[in-house]
């Protein structure tokens, strides 16, 4: 019996393990999100966390996930500067994701999961959360996660074939059958081949789509970071995983784009009303709101798709192949 199965025998202890692990990962993610976009800083340097206002080193007991923030009420002990709610959001967010991972197939040995799969899932969720937060704020997908995700995905595929042989999947992973391989081949080898194919084909497909739309729109339509990211997804979850990631990403991105455009239209309208009627504007507030709100990072919607597929690929299949078509037909 593995250590994970021993933990699962006590639901309370297992839940504490998942939440504490997630909060610790969230604390690490907070530091990484702050450091990665800034020159002269990295995840490893400086070695100790410090206040961005007064540069005072944060004491270890003030750095305890969630508790440290609550005790100090989100302020630096030295200069009383406010840290903002972001730290708590990252810690609670990853706490929730780790708990969901612990209830998914990744923690179920009967479905191809287990201790190794769950730990790999923890690492993946932490990297995905960091990438989403950085891209949302700075329009940058870190190379350490996109390019580094390719070898990570291939290693994960070789160790846990279930990342490619999803629960409910019949037959071989998408694309592998074209090479003449059979189901009698080692699942570890099949998953590794699926990862290599997924990375190469996904990269080429999205790169071509990006170039095509950039040409048609006469402007950059897709960042190269998104292309590198989808290659990492292909390595980690196979070609089918990257295609479903794109499907969710486009769907969620469209919703996010509409919401952001409406938000910016309302913001511009409110600002103009507060400025009074003595100003003359070249463009309407609707036009300005559209221009300001139509550009959104594509990374977070893609990452949402990856997370959903990791947690429950069958639910994603059901939504896009059954629920959504039925809803459209009924409408």
SERO-4910 file (N, C-alpha, C, O; in steps of 0.05 Angstrom, whole numbers):
BEGIN
 pado doro    nc1    nc2    nc3   cac1   cac2   cac3    cc1    cc2    cc3    oc1    oc2    oc3
  Unk    A     17    -24      0      0      0      0     18     25      0     36     27     16
  Unk    A     12     44    -18     28     68    -20     21     88      1      0     85     15
  Unk    A     38    108      4     32    129     24      7    144     18     -7    153     36
  Unk    A      0    146     -8    -24    160    -16    -48    144     -8    -68    156      2
  Unk    A    -48    118    -11    -70    102     -3    -74    102     27    -96    100     37
  Unk    A    -52    103     42    -54    105     71    -67    131     79    -84    132     97
  Unk    A    -60    153     66    -72    179     71   -102    178     65   -118    190     80
  Unk    A   -109    166     43   -137    165     34   -155    150     53   -179    153     52
  Unk    A   -144    133     70   -160    119     89   -171    137    111   -190    130    124
  Unk    A   -159    161    114   -168    181    133   -176    206    117   -159    222    111
  Unk    A   -202    209    111   -211    232     94   -202    259    106   -195    277     91
  Unk    A   -202    262    132   -194    287    144   -165    293    140   -157    315    132
  Unk    A   -148    273    146   -119    276    142   -112    280    113    -94    296    106
  Unk    A   -126    266     95   -122    269     67   -129    297     57   -114    309     42
  Unk    A   -152    308     67   -159    335     59   -140    356     69   -134    375     55
  Unk    A   -130    352     94   -110    370    105    -84    369     88    -73    390     82
  Unk    A    -76    345     80    -52    342     63    -55    357     37    -37    372     29
  Unk    A    -78    354     24    -83    367     -2    -83    398      1    -70    412    -14
  Unk    A    -97    408     22   -100    437     25    -74    450     34    -67    471     24
  Unk    A    -59    437     52    -34    448     61    -14    448     38      1    467     34
  Unk    A    -13    426     22      5    425     -1     -2    447    -21     16    460    -32
  Unk    A    -28    451    -25    -36    472    -44    -29    500    -35    -20    516    -50
  Unk    A    -33    505     -9    -26    531      2      4    536      1     12    559     -5
  Unk    A     20    516      6     49    519      4     57    525    -25     74    541    -31
  Unk    A     44    510    -44     50    515    -72     41    543    -80     54    556    -96
  Unk    A     19    552    -69      9    579    -74     28    601    -64     32    621    -77
  Unk    A     41    595    -41     61    614    -30     85    616    -49     95    638    -54
  Unk    A     94    593    -59    115    593    -79    107    607   -104    122    622   -116
  Unk    A     82    602   -113     72    615   -138     71    645   -135     77    660   -154
  Unk    A     64    655   -111     62    684   -107     90    696   -112     92    717   -125
  Unk    A    110    684   -101    137    695   -104    146    693   -134    158    712   -144
  Unk    A    140    671   -147    147    668   -175    133    688   -192    145    699   -211
  Unk    A    107    692   -187     92    711   -203    103    740   -201    103    755   -220
  Unk    A    112    746   -177    124    773   -172    151    775   -186    158    796   -197
  Unk    A    167    754   -185    195    756   -194    199    752   -224    215    766   -236
  Unk    A    185    733   -236    190    725   -263    190    748   -283    208    750   -299
  Unk    A    170    767   -282    170    788   -302    190    810   -297    193    828   -314
  Unk    A    204    810   -274    222    832   -266    251    825   -272    261    803   -265
  Unk    A    265    844   -285    293    840   -291    310    838   -266    305    852   -246
  Unk    A    330    821   -267    348    819   -244    338    801   -222    351    798   -201
  Unk    A    314    789   -226    303    771   -206    297    744   -219    291    743   -243
  Unk    A    297    723   -203    289    697   -212    276    682   -189    275    692   -167
  Unk    A    267    658   -195    254    642   -174    274    636   -152    266    635   -128
  Unk    A    300    633   -159    320    626   -139    334    650   -126    347    647   -106
  Unk    A    332    673   -139    347    697   -130    328    721   -129    315    727   -149
  Unk    A    327    735   -106    342    730    -81    331    705    -67    308    697    -71
  Unk    A    348    695    -49    341    670    -36    318    673    -17    301    655    -14
  Unk    A    316    696     -4    294    701     16    275    721      5    282    740     -9
  Unk    A    249    717     12    229    736      3    232    762     19    241    762     41
  Unk    A    225    784      6    229    810     18    205    829     11    191    824     -9
  Unk    A    202    849     26    180    869     21    188    885     -3    210    896     -4
  Unk    A    170    888    -23    177    904    -47    179    934    -41    189    948    -58
  Unk    A    169    943    -19    170    971    -12    195    979      3    210    997     -6
  Unk    A    201    965     25    224    972     42    247    953     40    268    957     52
  Unk    A    243    931     24    264    910     20    271    895     46    292    881     46
  Unk    A    255    897     67    261    882     91    255    852     86    235    845     74
  Unk    A    273    835     96    270    807     92    246    797    108    243    804    132
  Unk    A    229    781     96    205    771    109    212    747    127    225    728    117
  Unk    A    205    749    152    212    727    171    197    702    163    175    702    151
  Unk    A    209    679    171    197    654    162    169    650    173    152    639    158
  Unk    A    164    658    197    137    654    208    117    674    197     93    669    199
  Unk    A    126    696    185    108    714    171    102    704    143     83    713    129
  Unk    A    117    684    134    114    673    107     98    648    106     96    635     85
  Unk    A     85    641    129     69    617    129     44    621    111     31    642    113
  Unk    A     38    602     94     16    606     75    -10    612     90    -17    599    110
  Unk    A    -25    631     81    -51    640     90    -49    651    119    -58    674    123
  Unk    A    -38    636    138    -37    645    165    -20    671    168    -29    690    182
  Unk    A      3    672    155     20    695    157      6    720    147      9    742    158
  Unk    A     -9    717    125    -23    740    113    -45    749    132    -49    773    136
  Unk    A    -60    730    144    -82    738    162    -72    751    188    -83    770    197
  Unk    A    -50    740    199    -39    751    224    -30    780    220    -35    797    237
  Unk    A    -17    785    198     -7    812    193    -27    829    178    -21    852    171
  Unk    A    -50    818    172    -71    832    158    -61    844    131    -68    866    123
  Unk    A    -45    828    118    -35    835     91    -16    858     90    -14    872     70
  Unk    A     -1    863    112     17    885    114     45    876    121     49    855    133
  Unk    A     65    892    112     93    886    119     97    892    149     87    913    159
  Unk    A    110    875    163    115    879    191    132    903    196    129    917    217
  Unk    A    150    909    178    169    931    182    158    959    174    159    977    191
  Unk    A    147    961    150    139    987    140    108    991    139     98   1012    132
  Unk    A     93    969    144     64    970    145     52    974    117     28    980    115
  Unk    A     68    971     96     57    973     69     39    949     63     44    927     72
  Unk    A     17    954     48     -2    933     42      8    916     19     18    926     -1
  Unk    A      5    890     22     13    871      0    -10    867    -20     -4    858    -42
  Unk    A    -34    874    -13    -56    869    -31    -66    840    -28    -53    824    -14
  Unk    A    -89    834    -40   -101    807    -35    -90    785    -53    -97    762    -50
  Unk    A    -71    792    -71    -62    772    -90    -49    748    -78    -54    726    -87
  Unk    A    -34    752    -56    -21    729    -43    -41    709    -33    -38    685    -37
  Unk    A    -62    719    -20    -83    701    -10    -97    687    -33   -104    663    -31
  Unk    A   -102    702    -55   -116    690    -78   -100    666    -89   -111    645    -95
  Unk    A    -74    670    -92    -57    649   -103    -56    624    -84    -58    602    -93
  Unk    A    -54    629    -58    -52    607    -39    -79    592    -37    -79    567    -37
  Unk    A   -101    607    -36   -127    593    -34   -134    580    -61   -146    558    -61
  Unk    A   -127    593    -83   -133    582   -110   -119    555   -114   -132    536   -122
  Unk    A    -93    553   -107    -79    528   -111    -87    508    -90    -87    484    -95
  Unk    A    -95    517    -66   -107    499    -46   -131    485    -58   -134    461    -55
  Unk    A   -148    500    -71   -172    489    -83   -166    470   -106   -178    449   -109
  Unk    A   -146    478   -123   -139    461   -146   -126    434   -136   -132    413   -147
  Unk    A   -109    436   -116    -98    411   -105   -119    393    -94   -118    368    -96
  Unk    A   -139    405    -81   -161    389    -69   -176    375    -92   -183    352    -90
  Unk    A   -182    390   -114   -196    378   -137   -179    355   -149   -190    335   -157
  Unk    A   -153    360   -151   -136    339   -162   -137    314   -145   -136    292   -155
  Unk    A   -139    318   -119   -140    295   -100   -166    280   -102   -167    257    -93
  Unk    A   -187    292   -114   -212    277   -118   -215    266   -146   -234    253   -153
  Unk    A   -195    272   -163   -197    264   -192   -185    236   -196   -176    223   -178
  Unk    A   -184    229   -222   -172    203   -230   -142    202   -223   -131    180   -219
  Unk    A   -129    225   -220   -100    225   -215    -94    213   -188    -72    203   -184
  Unk    A   -113    213   -170   -109    201   -143   -120    173   -141   -120    161   -119
  Unk    A   -130    162   -163   -144    136   -163   -127    116   -179   -126    118   -204
  Unk    A   -115     97   -165    -98     77   -179   -115     60   -198   -104     49   -217
  Unk    A   -141     56   -192   -158     40   -210   -162     52   -237   -168     39   -256
  Unk    A   -157     79   -239   -160     93   -265   -134    101   -277   -133    118   -295
  Unk    A   -112     89   -267    -86     95   -278    -71    116   -263    -48    123   -270
  Unk    A    -83    127   -242    -70    148   -226    -54    135   -204    -45    112   -205
  Unk    A    -49    151   -183    -34    142   -160    -16    165   -150    -19    188   -157
  Unk    A      3    158   -133     20    177   -120     36    193   -140     38    218   -138
  Unk    A     48    180   -160     65    194   -179     48    212   -197     56    235   -202
  Unk    A     25    203   -206      7    219   -222     -2    244   -207     -3    266   -218
  Unk    A     -9    241   -181    -18    263   -166      4    284   -162     -1    308   -164
  Unk    A     28    275   -156     50    293   -152     56    308   -178     62    332   -178
  Unk    A     56    294   -200     60    307   -226     38    328   -231     43    349   -243
  Unk    A     13    321   -223     -9    339   -226     -5    364   -209    -11    386   -218
  Unk    A      6    361   -185     12    384   -168     32    402   -181     28    427   -182
  Unk    A     53    391   -192     73    407   -206     61    422   -229     66    446   -234
  Unk    A     45    407   -245     33    419   -269     14    442   -261     15    463   -273
  Unk    A     -3    438   -241    -22    459   -233     -7    483   -223    -16    506   -228
  Unk    A     14    479   -209     30    502   -199     41    518   -222     39    543   -222
  Unk    A     53    505   -241     64    519   -264     43    532   -281     47    554   -290
  Unk    A     20    519   -284     -2    531   -299    -13    556   -286    -19    576   -299
  Unk    A    -15    555   -260    -25    578   -245     -7    602   -248    -15    624   -252
  Unk    A     19    596   -245     39    618   -248     37    630   -276     37    654   -280
  Unk    A     37    612   -297     36    622   -324     11    639   -329     12    659   -343
  Unk    A    -12    630   -319    -37    644   -324    -36    672   -311    -45    692   -323
  Unk    A    -26    673   -286    -25    699   -272     -6    718   -286    -12    742   -288
  Unk    A     18    709   -294     37    726   -307     26    736   -334     29    759   -341
  Unk    A     14    718   -349      4    725   -376    -20    745   -373    -22    763   -389
  Unk    A    -37    741   -353    -60    758   -349    -51    787   -344    -64    805   -353
  Unk    A    -29    790   -329    -21    817   -321     -1    829   -340     -2    853   -346
  Unk    A     18    812   -351     40    823   -367     40    814   -396     57    823   -411
  Unk    A     20    798   -404     19    787   -431     45    772   -438     56    775   -460
  Unk    A     54    756   -419     79    740   -422     74    712   -412     65    709   -389
  Unk    A     79    692   -429     79    664   -419    108    657   -415    123    655   -434
  Unk    A    117    652   -390    145    647   -384    156    623   -399    144    601   -400
  Unk    A    180    626   -411    193    604   -426    199    580   -407    198    557   -416
  Unk    A    204    586   -382    210    564   -364    186    545   -362    190    521   -356
  Unk    A    162    555   -366    138    538   -364    130    527   -392    122    504   -394
  Unk    A    132    544   -412    124    535   -439    145    516   -451    138    493   -458
  Unk    A    169    525   -454    191    508   -465    197    486   -445    200    463   -453
  Unk    A    199    493   -419    205    473   -399    183    452   -396    187    430   -387
  Unk    A    159    460   -405    136    441   -403    138    418   -422    126    397   -418
  Unk    A    154    421   -444    156    399   -463    171    376   -451    160    353   -451
  Unk    A    195    379   -440    208    356   -428    193    346   -403    192    321   -398
  Unk    A    181    364   -388    165    355   -366    142    337   -375    136    316   -363
  Unk    A    128    346   -396    106    330   -407    115    303   -417    100    283   -413
  Unk    A    138    301   -430    147    276   -440    155    257   -417    149    233   -418
  Unk    A    167    268   -396    174    251   -373    148    241   -359    146    218   -352
  Unk    A    129    260   -357    103    252   -344     89    230   -360     78    212   -349
  Unk    A     91    232   -387     78    212   -404     91    185   -400     77    164   -399
  Unk    A    118    185   -399    132    160   -395    127    147   -368    125    122   -366
  Unk    A    123    164   -348    119    153   -321     90    146   -316     84    125   -303
  Unk    A     71    162   -326     42    157   -322     28    158   -349     19    179   -357
  Unk    A     26    135   -362     12    135   -388    -17    144   -388    -27    152   -408
  Unk    A    -29    144   -364    -57    152   -362    -61    181   -369    -84    189   -375
  Unk    A    -40    198   -369    -43    225   -379    -50    226   -409    -61    246   -418
  Unk    A    -45    204   -423    -52    202   -451    -74    181   -455    -91    185   -473
  Unk    A    -74    160   -440    -96    140   -441   -117    148   -420   -119    136   -399
  Unk    A   -132    169   -426   -151    180   -407   -172    159   -400   -178    141   -415
  Unk    A   -184    163   -376   -207    145   -368   -229    147   -389   -239    168   -396
  Unk    A   -238    124   -398   -259    123   -418   -249    123   -447   -265    119   -465
  Unk    A   -223    127   -451   -212    127   -478   -210     98   -489   -200     81   -476
  Unk    A   -221     94   -512   -219     68   -525   -200     70   -549   -201     89   -564
  Unk    A   -182     51   -550   -162     51   -572   -137     66   -564   -132     71   -540
  Unk    A   -121     74   -584    -96     87   -579   -100    117   -578   -119    128   -588
  Unk    A    -81    131   -566    -82    161   -566    -82    171   -595    -71    159   -612
  Unk    A    -95    194   -599    -98    205   -625    -71    209   -639    -53    221   -628
  Unk    A    -69    199   -663    -45    202   -679    -26    179   -678    -10    174   -696
  Unk    A    -26    164   -655     -7    142   -652    -13    120   -671      6    107   -681
  Unk    A    -38    114   -676    -45     92   -694    -35     96   -722    -32     76   -737
  Unk    A    -30    121   -730    -20    126   -757      8    115   -761     17    111   -784
  Unk    A     22    110   -739     50     99   -741     50     69   -743     72     57   -744
  Unk    A     27     56   -743     26     27   -746     30     13   -719     34    -12   -719
  Unk    A     30     27   -697     33     14   -671      7      2   -662    -15     10   -670
  Unk    A      9    -19   -646    -15    -33   -636    -18    -30   -606      0    -20   -593
  Unk    A    -40    -38   -596    -46    -36   -567    -28    -55   -551    -27    -52   -526
  Unk    A    -15    -74   -564      3    -92   -550     29    -79   -542     43    -90   -525
  Unk    A     36    -56   -554     60    -42   -547     58    -31   -519     36    -25   -509
  Unk    A     81    -29   -505     81    -19   -478     67      8   -476     73     26   -492
  Unk    A     48     11   -457     34     36   -455     52     60   -448     47     82   -456
  Unk    A     74     54   -435     94     76   -429    107     86   -454    110    110   -458
  Unk    A    114     67   -472    125     75   -498    104     89   -516    111    109   -529
  Unk    A     80     79   -516     59     91   -531     53    120   -522     50    138   -538
  Unk    A     53    124   -496     48    150   -485     71    170   -491     66    193   -497
  Unk    A     95    159   -491    118    176   -498    117    184   -527    122    208   -534
  Unk    A    110    165   -544    108    172   -573     85    191   -577     87    210   -593
  Unk    A     63    187   -563     40    205   -564     48    234   -556     39    253   -568
  Unk    A     65    236   -535     74    262   -526     92    276   -547     89    300   -551
  Unk    A    109    260   -560    126    272   -581    109    282   -604    113    304   -614
  Unk    A     91    265   -613     73    273   -635     56    297   -627     53    315   -643
  Unk    A     45    296   -603     28    317   -594     43    344   -594     32    364   -602
  Unk    A     68    344   -584     83    369   -583     89    380   -611     85    404   -616
  Unk    A     98    363   -629    106    371   -656     82    381   -672     82    403   -684
  Unk    A     61    365   -672     37    371   -689     23    396   -677     14    413   -692
  Unk    A     20    397   -651      6    420   -638     21    446   -644      9    466   -650
  Unk    A     48    445   -642     64    469   -647     60    478   -676     54    501   -681
  Unk    A     62    459   -695     60    466   -723     32    476   -730     29    495   -745
  Unk    A     11    463   -718    -16    471   -724    -22    500   -715    -32    516   -730
  Unk    A    -16    505   -689    -22    532   -679     -5    554   -690    -13    576   -694
  Unk    A     20    547   -696     38    566   -709     27    574   -737     26    597   -744
  Unk    A     17    554   -752      5    560   -778    -20    576   -776    -24    595   -791
  Unk    A    -37    570   -756    -62    585   -752    -55    614   -745    -67    633   -755
  Unk    A    -35    618   -727    -27    645   -719    -17    661   -743    -24    685   -745
  Unk    A      0    649   -760     11    663   -783    -12    671   -802    -12    692   -813
  Unk    A    -31    652   -806    -52    657   -825    -69    681   -816    -75    699   -831
  Unk    A    -78    681   -790    -95    703   -780    -79    729   -778    -90    751   -782
  Unk    A    -53    728   -772    -37    752   -772    -36    765   -800    -37    789   -803
  Unk    A    -34    748   -820    -34    758   -847    -61    770   -855    -62    791   -868
  Unk    A    -83    756   -848   -109    766   -855   -117    791   -841   -129    809   -852
  Unk    A   -109    793   -815   -116    816   -799    -96    839   -800   -101    861   -790
  Unk    A    -73    834   -813    -52    854   -816    -41    863   -789    -32    886   -786
  Unk    A    -42    845   -769    -30    851   -743    -25    824   -729    -35    804   -737
  Unk    A     -9    825   -708     -2    801   -694    -27    789   -681    -39    802   -664
  Unk    A    -35    765   -689    -60    754   -679    -56    734   -657    -75    728   -641
  Unk    A    -32    723   -655    -27    703   -634      2    704   -626     20    704   -642
  Unk    A      6    706   -599     33    708   -589     48    681   -592     36    660   -591
  Unk    A     75    683   -595     90    658   -598     91    642   -573     95    618   -573
  Unk    A     86    656   -550     85    641   -525     62    622   -524     64    600   -513
  Unk    A     39    629   -536     16    611   -538     23    586   -554     14    564   -548
  Unk    A     39    590   -575     47    568   -592     65    549   -577     61    524   -578
  Unk    A     84    560   -562    102    543   -546     86    529   -524     92    506   -517
  Unk    A     66    543   -513     50    531   -492     35    506   -502     34    486   -489
  Unk    A     22    509   -526      6    487   -536     23    463   -543     14    440   -542
  Unk    A     49    468   -549     67    446   -554     72    431   -528     74    406   -527
  Unk    A     75    446   -506     78    433   -480     54    417   -472     57    395   -460
  Unk    A     30    427   -478      6    412   -472      5    386   -489     -2    365   -478
  Unk    A     13    388   -514     14    364   -531     33    343   -519     27    319   -520
  Unk    A     56    352   -508     74    333   -496     63    320   -471     67    297   -466
  Unk    A     48    336   -456     37    327   -430     12    310   -433      8    290   -419
  Unk    A     -6    319   -451    -32    306   -453    -38    294   -480    -60    283   -485
  Unk    A    -19    296   -498    -23    284   -525    -37    304   -544    -45    325   -536
  Unk    A    -39    295   -569    -51    312   -590    -81    318   -583    -90    341   -587
  Unk    A    -95    298   -574   -123    303   -567   -126    323   -544   -144    340   -544
  Unk    A   -108    321   -524   -108    339   -502   -103    368   -511   -116    386   -501
  Unk    A    -85    372   -530    -80    399   -540   -104    410   -556   -110    434   -555
  Unk    A   -117    392   -571   -140    401   -587   -163    409   -569   -177    429   -574
  Unk    A   -168    394   -548   -189    401   -529   -182    426   -513   -199    442   -506
  Unk    A   -156    429   -508   -147    454   -495   -154    478   -513   -163    499   -503
  Unk    A   -149    475   -539   -155    497   -557   -185    502   -558   -194    525   -559
  Unk    A   -201    480   -558   -230    483   -558   -240    499   -534   -256    518   -537
  Unk    A   -231    491   -511   -240    505   -486   -229    534   -487   -242    552   -479
  Unk    A   -204    537   -496   -191    563   -496   -206    583   -514   -211    606   -506
  Unk    A   -214    574   -537   -229    591   -556   -256    598   -544   -265    621   -545
  Unk    A   -270    578   -533   -296    582   -521   -294    602   -497   -309    621   -496
  Unk    A   -276    596   -478   -273    614   -455   -262    641   -463   -270    661   -451
  Unk    A   -244    642   -482   -233    667   -491   -253    685   -504   -253    710   -500
  Unk    A   -272    673   -519   -293    689   -531   -311    702   -509   -318    726   -511
  Unk    A   -318    686   -489   -334    697   -467   -319    719   -452   -330    740   -446
  Unk    A   -293    714   -446   -277    733   -432   -274    759   -448   -274    781   -438
  Unk    A   -271    756   -475   -268    779   -492   -292    797   -492   -290    821   -490
  Unk    A   -316    784   -494   -341    799   -493   -344    814   -467   -351    838   -466
  Unk    A   -339    800   -445   -341    812   -418   -322    835   -416   -329    856   -404
  Unk    A   -297    832   -426   -278    854   -423   -285    878   -440   -281    901   -432
  Unk    A   -296    873   -464   -305    896   -481   -327    911   -467   -327    936   -466
  Unk    A   -347    896   -457   -369    909   -443   -359    925   -419   -368    947   -413
  Unk    A   -341    913   -404   -329    926   -381   -316    952   -388   -320    973   -375
  Unk    A   -300    952   -410   -285    976   -418   -305    997   -429   -300   1021   -425
  Unk    A   -326    989   -443   -346   1008   -452   -358   1023   -429   -362   1047   -429
  Unk    A   -365   1007   -408   -377   1020   -384   -358   1038   -370   -365   1059   -359
  Unk    A   -332   1030   -369   -312   1046   -356   -309   1073   -370   -308   1094   -358
  Unk    A   -306   1072   -397   -303   1096   -413   -327   1114   -410   -325   1138   -408
  Unk    A   -351   1101   -411   -376   1117   -408   -377   1131   -381   -385   1154   -379
  Unk    A   -369   1117   -360   -370   1128   -333   -350   1152   -331   -357   1173   -320
  Unk    A   -326   1148   -342   -306   1169   -340   -315   1194   -355   -311   1217   -346
  Unk    A   -328   1191   -378   -337   1214   -393   -360   1228   -379   -361   1253   -380
  Unk    A   -377   1213   -366   -399   1226   -351   -388   1242   -328   -399   1264   -322
  Unk    A   -368   1232   -315   -357   1247   -292   -341   1271   -301   -338   1290   -285
  Unk    A   -332   1271   -326   -317   1295   -336   -335   1317   -345   -326   1339   -350
  Unk    A   -361   1311   -347   -380   1332   -356   -383   1332   -386   -371   1316   -400
  Unk    A   -400   1350   -396   -407   1352   -424   -391   1373   -440   -397   1379   -463
  Unk    A   -371   1384   -427   -356   1406   -440   -333   1395   -458   -319   1411   -471
  Unk    A   -329   1369   -458   -307   1357   -473   -318   1348   -500   -341   1338   -503
  Unk    A   -301   1350   -521   -308   1341   -547   -290   1316   -553   -266   1317   -550
  Unk    A   -303   1294   -561   -288   1269   -566   -290   1262   -595   -311   1265   -608
  Unk    A   -268   1252   -605   -267   1243   -633   -283   1218   -638   -297   1216   -658
  Unk    A   -282   1199   -619   -295   1174   -622   -315   1170   -599   -312   1181   -578
  Unk    A   -335   1153   -604   -355   1147   -584   -343   1130   -562   -322   1117   -566
  Unk    A   -356   1129   -539   -346   1112   -517   -348   1083   -524   -332   1067   -514
  Unk    A   -367   1075   -542   -369   1047   -550   -345   1039   -567   -334   1018   -563
  Unk    A   -337   1057   -585   -313   1051   -602   -288   1050   -585   -272   1031   -588
  Unk    A   -284   1068   -566   -260   1068   -549   -260   1043   -532   -239   1030   -528
  Unk    A   -284   1037   -520   -286   1013   -504   -279    987   -519   -266    969   -508
  Unk    A   -288    986   -544   -282    963   -561   -252    961   -566   -240    939   -564
  Unk    A   -239    983   -573   -211    984   -579   -194    976   -554   -175    961   -556
  Unk    A   -203    986   -531   -188    980   -506   -193    953   -495   -175    941   -483
  Unk    A   -216    941   -500   -223    916   -487   -220    891   -505   -221    869   -495
  Unk    A   -215    896   -531   -215    872   -548   -189    856   -546   -189    832   -554
  Unk    A   -168    868   -536   -142    854   -533   -140    841   -506   -138    855   -486
  Unk    A   -141    815   -505   -138    800   -480   -117    778   -484   -113    769   -507
  Unk    A   -104    770   -463    -85    748   -465    -99    721   -471   -119    716   -458
  Unk    A    -88    706   -489   -100    680   -495    -91    658   -476   -103    636   -475
  Unk    A    -69    663   -462    -58    643   -444    -77    633   -423    -81    609   -420
  Unk    A    -90    651   -407   -108    641   -386   -131    624   -395   -136    603   -383
  Unk    A   -145    631   -418   -166    612   -427   -154    585   -436   -167    564   -431
  Unk    A   -131    585   -448   -118    560   -455   -112    543   -431   -116    519   -430
  Unk    A   -101    557   -411    -93    543   -386   -118    532   -372   -117    511   -360
  Unk    A   -140    547   -372   -165    536   -361   -172    510   -375   -180    491   -362
  Unk    A   -170    510   -402   -176    485   -416   -158    462   -408   -168    440   -404
  Unk    A   -132    467   -404   -114    446   -396   -121    436   -368   -121    411   -364
  Unk    A   -128    454   -350   -135    445   -323   -160    428   -323   -162    407   -309
  Unk    A   -180    436   -338   -205    421   -339   -200    393   -351   -212    373   -341
  Unk    A   -184    391   -372   -178    365   -384   -162    348   -365   -166    323   -364
  Unk    A   -144    359   -350   -129    344   -331   -148    332   -310   -145    309   -302
  Unk    A   -166    349   -300   -184    340   -278   -205    320   -287   -210    300   -274
  Unk    A   -218    326   -310   -241    309   -319   -244    311   -349   -261    325   -359
  Unk    A   -228    296   -364   -230    297   -393   -257    288   -403   -267    298   -424
  Unk    A   -269    269   -390   -296    259   -399   -317    281   -398   -334    282   -416
  Unk    A   -316    298   -378   -335    320   -375   -331    340   -398   -351    350   -409
  Unk    A   -306    345   -406   -301    363   -428   -312    351   -454   -325    365   -470
  Unk    A   -307    325   -458   -318    312   -482   -348    314   -483   -360    322   -503
  Unk    A   -361    308   -461   -390    308   -459   -401    336   -465   -421    339   -479
  Unk    A   -388    357   -454   -399    384   -459   -398    392   -488   -417    402   -499
  Unk    A   -375    387   -501   -371    397   -529   -384    378   -549   -392    387   -571
  Unk    A   -387    353   -543   -398    334   -562   -427    328   -558   -441    318   -576
  Unk    A   -437    334   -534   -465    327   -529   -481    352   -518   -500    360   -530
  Unk    A   -472    362   -495   -487    384   -482   -490    409   -500   -512    419   -504
  Unk    A   -468    418   -510   -468    443   -526   -483    440   -552   -500    457   -559
  Unk    A   -478    418   -567   -495    414   -592   -524    412   -586   -541    423   -601
  Unk    A   -532    398   -564   -560    396   -558   -572    423   -550   -595    429   -557
  Unk    A   -557    439   -536   -566    466   -529   -570    483   -553   -590    498   -555
  Unk    A   -552    481   -573   -555    497   -597   -579    487   -614   -594    503   -625
  Unk    A   -583    461   -614   -606    450   -629   -632    458   -616   -652    464   -630
  Unk    A   -633    458   -590   -657    466   -576   -663    496   -580   -686    504   -580
  Unk    A   -642    512   -582   -646    540   -586   -655    547   -614   -659    570   -620
***
